[in-house]
Amino acid sequence: MYVAIAKRRMIFICIFLSGVASTLVAQGLNDSFQRKEQKRTDLSGAPSMEVISSIAEYRPGEVLDLHIHHGIEAFYVVQGAQIQMPGKEPMTLATGAALMNLRDVKHGGFKVIGDTSLKLFTVHIVDKSRPLYDYVK
């Protein structure tokens, strides 16, 4: 009898861990490897939304692909850098700048140039049931 209970527990643990692993892989497939999530919590009063804070670092030569979020993204430039959008002149995202991207509005699509990394602190207030990023062309 104890062997049967132990087997059931082991099966439950394996199923649980495979579900956790699947979720982590699915999140990783649609996420930026430069982004390090700090905290995630439900948005009080809006059970279908969540708040996610992250720090991202984009090194010289790296590209932030054009994308949208299903909610609002607010970010603070922790360390400014030179960026360049295709066909445009280089510009600076200055240290200390605070900006927002609105729901489902395309943004990004630039390359970090020069020799300084771009570091951002981001807060996303987004739909829980949707991926954090949807990349667009």
VENTARA-V359364 format. One record per pair of residues at least 24 apart in sequence whose C-alpha atoms are under 10 Angstrom apart, sorted by the first residue. I is the first residue (numbers start at 0). J is the second residue. Records with the same first field share a line. If there is no record, write none. Layout:
I=J  J
//
This chain:
25=130
26=130  131  132
28=130
29=130  131  132  133  134
30=130  131  132  133  134
31=55  57  63  64  131  132
32=56  57
33=57  58  61  63  118
34=118  119  120  121
35=120
36=120  121  122
37=120  121  122
38=122
39=122  123  124
40=124  127
41=124  125  126  127
42=124  125  126  127
45=126
46=126  127
47=125  126  127  128  129
48=123  124  125  126  127  128  129
49=123  124  125  126  127  128
50=122  123  124  125  126  127
51=121  122  123  124  125  131
52=120  121  122  123  124
53=119  120  121  122  123
54=118  119  120  121  122
55=117  118  119  120  121
56=116  117  118  119  120
57=110  111  112  115  116  117  118  119
58=110  111  112  113  114  115  116  117  118
59=110  111  112  113  114  115  116  117
60=109  110  111  112  113  114  115  116
61=109  110  111  112  116  117
62=107  108  109  110  111  112
63=106  107  108  109  110  111
64=105  106  107  108  109  110  134  135  136
65=104  105  106  107  108  109  132  133  134  135  136
66=103  104  105  106  107  108  131  132  133  134  135  136
67=100  101  102  103  104  105  106  107  130  131  132  133  134  135
68=100  101  102  103  104  105  106  123  124  125  126  129  130  131  132  133  134
69=101  102  103  104  123  124  125  126  127  128  129  130  131  132  133
70=100  101  102  103  104  123  124  125  126  127  129  131
71=99  100  101  102  103  104  122  123  124  125  126
72=98  99  100  101  102  121  122  123  124  125
73=97  98  99  100  101  119  120  121  122  123  124
74=98  99  100  119  120  121  122  123
75=99  118  119  120  121  122
76=117  118  119  120  121
77=117  118  119  120  121
78=115  116  117  118  119  120
79=115  116  117  118  119
80=111  112  113  114  115  116  117  118
81=109  110  111  112  113  114  115  116  117
82=108  109  110  111  112  113  116  117
83=108  109  110  111  112  113
84=108  109  110  111
85=109  110
89=113
91=117
92=117  118
93=117
94=118  119
95=119
97=121
99=123
103=132  133
105=133  134  135  136
106=134  135
107=134
108=134  135  136
//
